[in-house]
Amino acid sequence: MAETAKTPRHLNITKIRPRACDDDDYQEYMRAVLRQANKYPDKPFISRTH
């Protein structure tokens, strides 16, 4: 636990819970992104997620 105490606050990502992940709209968006990724497997995935 000593390691965690030394971690700068803005770098300690374990305490950060993005509320977007619990959002139904966000879940639906991610499902749509994955559907597109499966539809076009030859295209790079990251270019469609941004």
C-alpha positions, -999 to 999 in steps of 0.1 A, spaced: 0 0 0 30 23 4 32 25 -34 -3 38 -37 4 66 -12 33 78 -33 12 80 -65 3 115 -75 -34 121 -72 -40 128 -109 -22 96 -118 -41 73 -94 -67 60 -120 -80 33 -97 -103 58 -79 -116 73 -111 -150 58 -122 -161 74 -155 -198 78 -152 -201 74 -190 -195 37 -187 -227 33 -166 -247 53 -191 -271 34 -213 -264 58 -242 -227 51 -239 -233 13 -239 -255 16 -270 -228 37 -287 -201 12 -279 -224 -16 -293 -228 4 -325 -190 9 -328 -184 -28 -323 -211 -36 -350 -193 -13 -374 -159 -29 -365 -173 -64 -372 -189 -52 -405 -156 -38 -418 -128 -59 -403 -103 -48 -429 -104 -12 -418 -85 0 -387 -106 0 -356 -93 31 -339 -100 54 -369 -137 47 -364 -138 52 -327 -126 88 -327 
